[in-house]
Amino acid sequence: MGIESFPEIENFQKLPREVIIKGAGTQFREGEGAELRGIVINNVGHSIKNVRAHLVIFDKNRVPLLGVSAPTEPDRLPQGGIANFYFQLKDQKQEIKDYFLHANWSFDETS
């Protein structure tokens, strides 16, 4: 499901039954490196916890250059909850263009 589908989505019933992760924007500043922000949406039908965003950056030949992860804020999400994540990569010498995002999580049995 591409980001272009989001303006057409009117409610969570139209979203796939999964944890959805989307990169919202990248930025590069000389001396500060590159950054990537995004969101995670819980649509699995159950509360989740320990949510982490994983980022893999590829080079021009689609060979993985770097893999990092970061916790989301918040790291617990009820059904329909939205969290954000932020990566700042000071050693990155250019804007992040070709990347893959994945979310890890576990079910929250306390609720």
C-alpha positions in Angstrom: 0.0 0.0 0.0 1.6 3.2 -1.1 1.5 6.6 0.5 -0.7 7.8 -2.4 -3.5 5.7 -1.0 -3.8 7.7 2.3 -5.9 10.6 1.0 -8.5 8.2 -0.1 -8.8 6.4 3.2 -11.7 7.7 5.2 -11.6 5.3 8.1 -9.6 2.4 9.6 -11.9 -0.2 8.1 -10.4 0.5 4.7 -6.8 0.0 5.9 -5.2 -3.5 5.8 -5.3 -5.5 9.1 -1.6 -4.9 9.9 0.8 -2.5 11.6 1.5 0.1 8.9 4.7 2.1 8.8 5.3 5.1 6.6 8.2 7.5 6.2 6.8 11.0 6.3 9.9 13.0 5.2 13.6 13.0 4.8 15.9 15.9 5.3 19.7 16.6 5.0 21.7 19.4 6.6 25.4 19.8 6.2 27.1 19.1 9.6 24.0 17.5 11.1 23.6 14.6 8.7 20.3 13.1 7.4 17.1 12.5 9.2 13.9 10.6 8.5 10.5 10.9 10.3 7.4 8.9 10.0 4.4 7.2 11.6 3.3 3.8 12.7 -0.5 2.9 12.7 -1.8 0.0 14.6 -4.6 -1.7 12.7 -4.2 -5.3 13.8 -7.4 -5.3 15.9 -5.6 -5.6 19.2 -3.3 -3.4 21.4 0.4 -3.7 20.8 3.6 -2.8 22.8 7.3 -2.6 22.3 6.9 -1.0 18.9 10.2 -0.3 17.1 10.8 1.2 13.7 13.6 -0.4 11.6 15.3 1.4 8.7 17.5 -0.1 6.0 19.2 2.3 3.6 20.3 1.1 0.2 23.0 2.4 -2.2 22.4 3.1 -5.9 22.7 -0.7 -6.7 20.1 -1.6 -4.0 22.8 -3.1 -1.7 22.0 -2.4 2.0 24.4 0.2 3.4 23.0 0.6 6.9 20.4 -0.8 9.2 19.2 0.9 12.4 16.2 0.8 14.6 14.5 3.3 17.0 11.6 3.0 19.5 8.4 4.8 18.5 6.7 7.5 20.7 4.6 6.1 22.3 5.8 2.5 22.2 2.4 1.1 23.2 -0.6 1.5 20.8 -4.3 0.7 21.2 -6.2 -0.4 18.1 -6.2 2.6 15.7 -3.4 4.3 17.6 -0.7 6.3 15.8 3.0 6.7 16.9 5.8 8.6 15.4 9.5 7.8 15.0 12.6 9.7 14.2 16.0 8.7 12.9 19.0 11.1 12.8 22.0 9.7 11.1 25.0 12.1 11.7 27.4 10.0 9.5 25.0 10.0 6.5 26.5 12.3 3.8 23.4 12.8 1.7 19.6 12.7 1.9 18.0 9.3 2.5 16.4 8.4 -0.8 16.2 4.6 -1.2 15.2 2.9 2.0 12.9 0.2 3.5 10.9 0.6 6.7 9.7 -2.2 8.9 8.0 -2.3 12.4 8.5 -4.8 15.1 6.0 -5.2 17.9 4.4 -7.6 20.3 0.8 -8.0 21.4 -0.1 -6.2 24.6 -2.0 -8.7 26.7 -2.5 -6.3 29.7 -5.5 -4.5 28.1 
